[in-house]
Amino acid sequence: MNFIDRMLRVRASPKLGMRGLRQVYISRSWSSKQSPTAPPILSLGLPSETGRVLSIQSHVVRGYVGNKSAVFPLQLLGFDVDPINSVQFSNNTGYPTFKGQALNGQQLWDLIEGLEANELLYYSHLLTGYIGSVSFLETVLQAVNKLHSVNPKLTYVCDPVMGDEGKLYVPQELVSVYRERVVPVASMLTPNQFEAELLTGFRYYFHGTGDLMAALLLGWSNKYPDNLDKACELAVSSLQALLRRTLNDYKSAGFDPQSSILEIRLIQSQDDIRNPQVDYNAEKYK
């Protein structure tokens, strides 16, 4: 009799009561510790048909940036998502102050090795966002190689978060690492205009960026692998609808969007993420 059958029988027995139920649970917990075999993991036995994403990005307690902005949309689009938080901050760095902790390269590698030791390192996609140090980015590159060795068809979507509006907010030495080592191994890149200029040496007008855009592009390009035009149209349309909702909600609440730090209305825009109305058509640049 398996554990689920035992629990169903326990629940069906009114004579056992909570004390007996606790004893059954303790007995089960003790016996599982004696077993050399790891417990079955349902998400591995019945994996998502869409794919499984390892998302290495920042995390904030309040607000929606980094993994807080990426995990939920990807789950809505059918992915299993395993987040690793490169930093954990109280809020995003656009506020007057923030507190928190940063993961270092060795700590990241410890997590990768833990997954590998339990044969949990198979991913269809890797998504990376804000990375604050060269050592951490070097470890991410090691992780890319490791993930590729497990799944040669891995899709790596990189949001090279370095700065905006002509200002860097990461160490200068990260730029060359992104340009020389990350760009060649990434399947997709989602830089903003300033970041694209740093990576290419040319002035570009590259719209639709950030953590949310990277997640949406990953999700829709997986659903339409042979139609990048359609994937881009759907991703941009979701983003535009979400931004319109955010602006309208702030105005309705009496805030001036031009003078406030705006937190995106992510949860409230889930219908626009699942079923975006395409307002912009993709055109090939010649």
C-alpha positions as CSV (number, residue, x, y, z in Angstrom):
1,M,0.0,0.0,0.0
2,N,1.5,3.4,-1.0
3,F,1.5,6.5,1.2
4,I,-1.5,8.1,-0.5
5,D,-3.6,5.0,0.0
6,R,-2.6,4.8,3.6
7,M,-3.5,8.5,4.2
8,L,-6.9,8.0,2.5
9,R,-7.6,5.0,4.7
10,V,-6.5,7.0,7.8
11,R,-8.8,9.9,6.8
12,A,-11.6,7.4,6.3
13,S,-11.3,6.0,9.8
14,P,-13.1,8.3,12.4
15,K,-11.8,6.1,15.3
16,L,-8.2,7.1,14.7
17,G,-8.5,10.8,15.4
18,M,-5.8,13.5,15.2
19,R,-3.5,11.7,17.7
20,G,-3.4,8.6,15.6
21,L,-3.1,10.5,12.4
22,R,0.0,12.3,13.9
23,Q,1.5,8.9,14.8
24,V,1.0,7.6,11.3
25,Y,2.7,10.7,9.9
26,I,5.6,10.4,12.3
27,S,6.0,6.7,11.5
28,R,6.0,7.5,7.8
29,S,8.6,10.3,8.3
30,W,10.9,8.1,10.3
31,S,10.7,5.2,7.8
32,S,11.5,7.6,4.9
33,K,14.7,8.7,6.6
34,Q,15.9,5.1,6.6
35,S,15.4,4.7,2.9
36,P,18.3,5.4,0.6
37,T,15.9,6.2,-2.2
38,A,14.8,9.9,-2.7
39,P,11.0,10.4,-2.6
40,P,9.3,10.7,-6.0
41,I,8.8,14.2,-7.4
42,L,5.6,14.6,-9.2
43,S,6.8,17.6,-11.3
44,L,9.5,15.2,-12.8
45,G,7.2,12.3,-13.3
46,L,4.6,14.5,-14.9
47,P,6.6,17.4,-16.4
48,S,5.1,20.4,-18.0
49,E,4.7,19.9,-21.8
50,T,5.8,23.5,-22.3
51,G,9.1,23.2,-20.5
52,R,11.0,23.9,-17.3
53,V,12.8,27.2,-16.7
54,L,15.8,28.0,-14.4
55,S,15.4,31.7,-13.7
56,I,18.5,33.4,-12.2
57,Q,17.5,37.0,-11.3
58,S,17.0,39.5,-8.5
59,H,14.1,39.3,-6.0
60,V,12.4,42.0,-4.1
61,V,10.0,41.6,-1.1
62,R,7.8,44.5,-2.3
63,G,7.2,45.2,-6.0
64,Y,7.7,43.4,-9.3
65,V,11.2,43.2,-10.8
66,G,13.5,40.3,-11.5
67,N,12.0,36.9,-10.6
68,K,9.0,38.6,-9.1
69,S,8.2,39.9,-12.5
70,A,9.2,36.8,-14.5
71,V,8.0,33.7,-12.6
72,F,4.3,34.3,-12.6
73,P,3.9,35.1,-16.3
74,L,5.9,32.1,-17.2
75,Q,3.7,29.9,-15.0
76,L,0.6,31.4,-16.6
77,L,2.1,30.4,-20.0
78,G,2.5,26.8,-18.8
79,F,6.1,26.6,-17.7
80,D,7.5,25.0,-14.5
81,V,9.8,27.6,-13.1
82,D,12.6,27.2,-10.6
83,P,13.9,30.6,-9.4
84,I,17.4,31.3,-8.0
85,N,17.5,34.8,-6.5
86,S,20.8,36.6,-7.3
87,V,19.9,39.2,-4.7
88,Q,17.1,39.6,-2.2
89,F,16.2,43.2,-1.5
90,S,13.4,44.9,0.4
91,N,12.4,46.8,-2.7
92,N,13.9,47.8,-6.1
93,T,16.9,50.2,-6.1
94,G,14.8,53.0,-7.6
95,Y,13.6,53.9,-4.1
96,P,15.5,56.2,-1.8
97,T,16.9,53.3,0.1
98,F,16.9,49.5,0.1
99,K,18.2,46.7,2.3
100,G,19.0,43.0,1.6
101,Q,21.5,40.4,0.7
102,A,23.4,39.3,-2.5
103,L,24.2,35.7,-3.5
104,N,27.9,35.2,-4.4
105,G,29.3,32.9,-7.1
106,Q,30.2,30.1,-4.8
107,Q,26.7,30.1,-3.3
108,L,25.2,29.9,-6.8
109,W,27.4,27.0,-7.7
110,D,26.4,25.2,-4.5
111,L,22.8,25.3,-5.6
112,I,23.7,24.0,-9.1
113,E,25.7,21.2,-7.6
114,G,22.8,20.3,-5.2
115,L,20.5,20.1,-8.2
116,E,23.0,18.0,-10.1
117,A,23.6,15.6,-7.2
118,N,19.9,14.7,-7.2
119,E,19.6,14.6,-11.0
120,L,17.4,17.7,-11.0
121,L,19.5,19.7,-13.5
122,Y,17.5,19.1,-16.7
123,Y,16.0,22.4,-18.0
124,S,14.6,23.4,-21.4
125,H,15.3,27.1,-20.8
126,L,17.6,29.3,-18.8
127,L,16.6,32.9,-18.0
128,T,19.1,35.4,-16.5
129,G,18.6,39.0,-15.4
130,Y,20.3,41.3,-13.0
131,I,23.8,40.2,-12.0
132,G,25.9,42.5,-9.8
133,S,29.5,41.1,-10.0
134,V,31.9,39.6,-12.5
135,S,32.4,36.5,-10.2
136,F,28.7,35.8,-10.2
137,L,28.5,36.2,-14.0
138,E,31.5,33.9,-14.4
139,T,29.6,31.3,-12.4
140,V,26.5,31.8,-14.5
141,L,28.6,31.0,-17.5
142,Q,29.8,27.8,-15.8
143,A,26.1,26.9,-15.2
144,V,25.3,27.5,-18.8
145,N,28.0,25.0,-19.8
146,K,26.7,22.5,-17.3
147,L,23.1,22.9,-18.4
148,H,24.1,22.5,-22.0
149,S,25.9,19.3,-21.2
150,V,22.6,17.9,-19.7
151,N,20.4,19.3,-22.5
152,P,22.2,20.3,-25.7
153,K,18.9,21.9,-26.9
154,L,18.8,24.4,-23.9
155,T,17.5,27.8,-24.8
156,Y,19.3,30.6,-23.0
157,V,17.4,33.9,-22.8
158,C,19.6,36.7,-21.3
159,D,18.5,40.1,-20.2
160,P,21.9,41.9,-19.9
161,V,20.9,44.3,-17.1
162,M,23.7,46.9,-17.0
163,G,22.1,50.3,-17.0
164,D,19.8,52.8,-18.6
165,E,19.6,56.3,-19.9
166,G,23.4,56.5,-20.3
167,K,24.2,55.4,-16.8
168,L,25.7,52.1,-15.6
169,Y,24.4,50.5,-12.4
170,V,26.8,47.5,-12.5
171,P,30.6,47.5,-12.4
172,Q,32.2,48.6,-15.7
173,E,34.1,45.3,-16.1
174,L,30.8,43.4,-16.5
175,V,30.3,45.0,-19.9
176,S,33.2,43.2,-21.6
177,V,32.2,39.9,-20.1
178,Y,28.7,40.3,-21.5
179,R,30.0,41.4,-24.9
180,E,32.8,38.8,-25.3
181,R,31.5,35.7,-23.5
182,V,27.7,35.9,-22.8
183,V,26.6,37.2,-26.3
184,P,28.1,34.2,-28.1
185,V,26.3,31.6,-25.9
186,A,22.9,33.2,-25.5
187,S,20.0,32.1,-27.7
188,M,18.2,35.5,-27.2
189,L,19.2,38.9,-25.7
190,T,16.8,41.5,-24.5
191,P,18.9,44.7,-23.9
192,N,17.4,48.2,-23.7
193,Q,18.7,50.9,-25.9
194,F,21.6,51.8,-23.7
195,E,22.6,48.2,-23.1
196,A,22.4,47.4,-26.9
197,E,24.8,50.4,-27.5
198,L,27.3,49.0,-24.9
199,L,27.2,45.5,-26.5
200,T,27.4,46.5,-30.1
201,G,29.2,49.9,-30.1
202,F,26.3,51.3,-32.3
203,R,23.3,53.4,-31.4
204,Y,20.1,51.3,-31.5
205,Y,16.5,52.0,-30.6
206,F,15.6,48.7,-29.0
207,H,12.1,48.7,-27.4
208,G,10.4,46.2,-25.1
209,T,13.0,45.3,-22.5
210,G,13.3,44.3,-18.8
211,D,12.5,41.2,-16.8
212,L,8.9,40.9,-17.9
213,M,9.7,41.3,-21.6
214,A,12.4,38.6,-21.4
215,A,10.0,36.2,-19.7
216,L,7.2,36.9,-22.2
217,L,9.5,36.5,-25.2
218,L,10.8,33.2,-23.8
219,G,7.3,31.9,-23.3
220,W,5.8,32.9,-26.6
221,S,8.8,31.9,-28.7
222,N,8.6,28.4,-27.2
223,K,4.9,28.2,-28.2
224,Y,5.7,29.5,-31.7
225,P,9.3,28.2,-32.3
226,D,9.1,28.7,-36.0
227,N,7.4,32.1,-36.0
228,L,9.5,34.7,-34.1
229,D,7.4,37.5,-35.6
230,K,4.3,36.2,-33.9
231,A,6.1,35.6,-30.6
232,C,7.4,39.2,-30.6
233,E,3.9,40.6,-31.4
234,L,2.3,38.7,-28.5
235,A,5.1,39.6,-26.1
236,V,5.1,43.3,-26.9
237,S,1.3,43.4,-26.9
238,S,1.2,41.9,-23.4
239,L,3.7,44.4,-22.2
240,Q,2.0,47.4,-23.7
241,A,-1.4,46.4,-22.2
242,L,0.2,45.9,-18.8
243,L,1.9,49.4,-18.9
244,R,-1.4,51.0,-20.0
245,R,-3.2,49.4,-17.1
246,T,-0.4,50.5,-14.7
247,L,-0.6,54.1,-15.8
248,N,-4.4,54.2,-15.8
249,D,-4.6,52.7,-12.3
250,Y,-2.0,55.2,-10.9
251,K,-4.0,58.1,-12.4
252,S,-7.3,56.7,-11.0
253,A,-5.7,56.6,-7.6
254,G,-4.7,60.3,-7.9
255,F,-0.9,59.8,-8.5
256,D,1.1,61.7,-11.2
257,P,2.9,58.8,-13.1
258,Q,5.7,61.2,-14.0
259,S,6.5,61.9,-10.4
260,S,6.0,58.5,-8.8
261,I,7.9,55.2,-8.7
262,L,5.5,52.9,-10.5
263,E,5.1,49.3,-9.5
264,I,3.7,47.4,-12.5
265,R,0.2,45.9,-12.2
266,L,1.3,42.3,-12.9
267,I,-1.4,40.2,-11.2
268,Q,-4.2,42.5,-12.4
269,S,-2.9,42.0,-16.0
270,Q,-3.0,38.2,-16.1
271,D,-5.6,38.1,-18.9
272,D,-3.4,40.3,-21.0
273,I,-0.5,37.9,-20.5
274,R,-2.6,34.8,-21.3
275,N,-4.5,36.2,-24.3
276,P,-2.9,39.5,-25.5
277,Q,-4.7,41.5,-28.1
278,V,-2.1,42.2,-30.8
279,D,-1.9,46.0,-31.5
280,Y,1.6,46.0,-33.1
281,N,2.7,43.9,-36.1
282,A,6.3,42.8,-36.5
283,E,8.2,44.0,-39.5
284,K,11.6,42.8,-40.7
285,Y,14.3,45.5,-40.8
286,K,16.0,45.6,-44.2
